Amino acid sequence: MTTTTKAKRIGDMTVDELQSIIRDTMHEFIDPDYGLLLRPDIEKELKESRKQRKKGEGSTLDAAKKQLGLP
């Protein structure tokens, strides 16, 4: 979630606007994906994966790594 300002000087900003820019910058620094949206198909897959996990279904990390040929 990026806040944009049109060539506004810091002195012309409200405290809330400046705080919002600082907050967004910190979020983006900590998490580069901050503010990005998931594609609907990926969101659906993640929700299904969570349901499977709650039921005790799905693959373990070790099984997935083995299937993918990872160490």
C-alpha positions in Angstrom: 0.0 0.0 0.0 2.0 2.9 -1.3 1.0 6.5 -0.5 1.7 8.9 -3.3 2.0 12.6 -3.0 2.2 15.0 -6.0 5.5 16.8 -5.4 4.4 17.9 -2.0 7.0 19.3 0.3 7.3 17.8 3.8 6.5 21.2 5.2 3.1 21.2 3.4 2.1 17.8 4.6 -0.1 17.1 7.6 1.3 15.1 10.4 -1.0 12.2 9.4 0.2 12.2 5.8 3.9 12.2 6.9 3.2 9.4 9.4 1.4 7.4 6.7 4.4 7.7 4.4 6.8 6.7 7.2 4.6 3.8 8.2 4.3 2.5 4.6 8.0 2.8 4.0 8.8 0.8 7.2 6.3 -1.9 6.1 7.8 -2.1 2.7 11.3 -2.3 4.2 10.4 -5.1 6.5 8.2 -6.9 3.9 8.8 -6.1 0.2 5.5 -7.7 -0.6 3.5 -5.4 1.6 0.5 -4.1 -0.1 0.5 -6.6 -2.9 -2.6 -8.6 -3.5 -2.8 -12.4 -4.0 -4.2 -13.6 -7.3 -7.6 -15.3 -6.7 -6.3 -18.7 -7.8 -3.4 -18.6 -5.4 -5.6 -17.4 -2.6 -8.0 -20.3 -3.3 -5.1 -22.8 -3.3 -3.8 -21.5 0.1 -7.2 -21.7 1.7 -7.5 -25.3 0.4 -4.1 -26.1 1.8 -5.1 -24.8 5.2 -8.2 -26.9 5.2 -6.2 -30.0 4.3 -3.7 -29.2 7.0 -6.4 -28.9 9.7 -7.7 -32.3 8.6 -4.2 -33.8 8.9 -4.0 -34.3 5.1 -1.4 -33.1 2.6 2.3 -33.7 2.4 5.0 -33.1 5.0 7.8 -30.7 4.2 10.2 -33.7 3.9 8.0 -35.5 1.5 7.6 -32.4 -0.7 11.3 -31.8 -0.7 11.9 -35.4 -1.7 9.3 -35.1 -4.5 11.0 -32.0 -5.8 14.5 -33.5 -5.5 15.7 -31.0 -2.9 18.2 -31.8 -0.2 
